[in-house]
Amino acid sequence: MPKPESCRFAQTHEWISPENGTAVVGLSDHAQKEITDVVFVDPPKPGRKLKRGESCGVVESVKAAFDIYAPVSGEVVAANEALTADPGLINKDPHGEGWIFKIKPDSAAEMDALMDYPHYLEHLKSTAAHGDH
């Protein structure tokens, strides 16, 4: 599974990593720490067409529910079934076993437009400085 340094990131804290014509999507380590104990995950279903920025699923923790947003437009090709039995995988291994879904992107340009890891870290610093999440 991808290391954070090789992923692209959305401002909404999803990571995406290309993989043989598709891409894997998950929540960043920062996001899982903010969410804390994940108790339920509702990923988008395979076959669903998503638009970049569209709310496509939900992660629930002991404190609140959080939307999952599509980092790029495309068709969902797989959902991580392991999260049904063990949603805490998002906390334990957000860049590995805790991936959420796989998508076949419509456009490589959309992926290129996302933040790389150093820019994502800068984004986190700037939002923390302003008190935003």
C-alpha positions in Angstrom: 0.0 0.0 0.0 1.1 3.6 -0.7 3.3 5.6 1.6 1.9 9.1 2.3 4.9 10.6 0.4 3.7 8.9 -2.8 0.0 10.0 -2.5 -2.0 13.0 -3.6 -4.3 14.7 -1.1 -7.6 16.6 -1.2 -8.2 19.6 1.1 -10.9 17.3 2.7 -8.1 14.9 3.9 -8.7 12.0 1.5 -5.5 10.5 -0.1 -5.4 8.9 -3.5 -2.7 6.7 -5.0 -2.6 5.4 -8.6 -2.6 1.7 -9.1 -2.7 0.0 -12.5 -5.3 2.2 -14.2 -7.3 2.6 -11.0 -6.6 4.5 -7.8 -6.9 3.7 -4.1 -8.6 6.2 -1.8 -8.4 6.5 2.0 -8.4 9.0 4.8 -5.1 10.7 5.8 -3.4 9.9 9.1 -4.2 13.5 10.2 -7.9 12.9 9.5 -8.1 9.6 11.4 -6.5 11.3 14.4 -9.1 14.1 14.3 -12.0 11.6 13.9 -10.6 9.3 16.7 -12.2 5.9 17.2 -13.9 4.9 14.0 -16.9 2.6 14.6 -18.6 2.5 11.2 -17.7 3.1 7.6 -20.2 3.4 4.7 -18.0 3.5 1.5 -19.4 4.2 -2.0 -20.6 1.1 -3.8 -18.8 -0.3 -6.8 -20.3 0.9 -10.1 -21.2 4.3 -8.7 -20.1 7.3 -10.7 -18.6 10.1 -8.7 -17.8 13.7 -9.4 -14.7 15.3 -7.8 -15.7 16.9 -4.4 -18.9 14.9 -4.2 -19.8 13.4 -0.8 -19.8 9.7 -1.4 -19.6 7.9 1.9 -19.5 8.3 5.7 -17.1 7.5 8.5 -18.6 7.5 11.9 -16.6 7.7 15.1 -17.7 7.7 18.8 -18.0 11.5 18.6 -19.5 12.3 15.1 -20.1 11.3 11.5 -17.8 12.6 8.8 -18.4 12.7 5.0 -16.0 11.1 2.7 -15.5 13.1 -0.5 -14.3 11.9 -3.9 -10.9 13.3 -4.6 -11.4 12.8 -8.3 -14.2 12.1 -10.7 -14.6 8.5 -11.9 -16.3 5.1 -11.3 -16.0 3.2 -8.0 -14.5 -0.2 -8.8 -14.1 -1.6 -5.3 -15.0 -0.9 -1.7 -12.9 -2.2 1.2 -15.2 -5.0 2.6 -12.8 -5.5 5.6 -14.0 -2.2 7.0 -17.5 -3.6 7.6 -16.0 -6.1 10.2 -13.2 -3.9 11.5 -13.9 -0.1 10.8 -11.0 0.6 13.2 -8.6 -0.3 10.4 -8.9 3.3 9.4 -7.3 4.3 12.8 -4.7 1.4 12.8 -3.5 1.6 9.2 -5.0 4.6 7.3 -2.5 4.2 4.4 -2.7 0.4 4.3 -5.5 -2.0 5.4 -7.7 1.0 6.2 -8.2 2.1 2.5 -11.8 2.9 1.8 -12.5 2.5 -2.0 -10.9 2.2 -5.4 -11.8 4.4 -8.3 -11.2 4.4 -12.0 -10.4 8.1 -12.5 -11.9 10.0 -15.5 -8.9 12.3 -15.8 -5.2 12.1 -14.7 -5.3 15.9 -14.7 -7.6 15.9 -11.7 -5.2 13.8 -9.7 -2.3 16.0 -10.7 -4.2 19.0 -9.4 -4.4 17.5 -5.9 -1.7 18.4 -3.3 1.4 16.3 -2.9 2.5 15.3 0.6 4.7 18.4 1.3 1.9 20.7 0.2 -0.6 18.8 2.3 1.6 19.2 5.4 1.7 22.9 4.7 -2.1 23.0 4.3 -2.4 21.3 7.7 -0.1 23.9 9.3 -2.0 26.8 7.7 -5.4 25.5 8.7 -4.2 24.7 12.2 -2.9 28.3 12.5 -6.4 29.6 11.5 -8.3 27.2 13.7 -10.0 25.5 10.8 -10.4 21.8 10.3 
